[in-house]
Each structure stands twice: as structure tokens, then as C-alpha cells.
């Protein structure tokens, strides 16, 4: 079992939007692979939504409602991307030896 400081932040939240963590020594296990796949999908969605946002910025006729929906989507993917970045940053910090 992994040490407490080596828990993996998963790319989804639990009840009341609390973070979920995975404790395992098997980085190729089912839950680790599931988390990797979901992270990949979340990052892909972020790329797609960024492209939509860039198109909307160039569209003079975009409606306020469409912009509102776009911003709502962007905040969701930003939350996901930040969770992925936090998780991966923590995994890097745990796996790299300390340099002094």
C-alpha cells in the first residue's frame, strides 16, 4: 500500500465535491488505468472547448446565451485540468528524488 503522501488525486470528485484519492502500488491497475483514461478525455475536451472559445471570440454574432454556456463549459474543463495538473504534479514530486 502507498504511503499517505503518495496518494493519487483522482480526476473526479466525490460527494459534496470533495477530492477522491487512490492508494495503490499498482500504477497499471484497473483504477489507475481508469483515472488515466478519464484524465485523457478531460484534457481532450479542454482542447475542443478552447477551439470553440477561440471561434466564438471571432464571431461578432454570438449570442449572450451562447457565451454564457461557453463560459460555463470552460469553467468545468478548467476545474478538471487543474485537478489533472495537481495530480500529475504531485506524482512527479513523489517520484523524483529530492535535490539539495
Beta strands, then each sheet from edge to edge (+ up, - down):
strand 1: 8-13
strand 2: 19-22
sheet 1: 1+ 2-
end
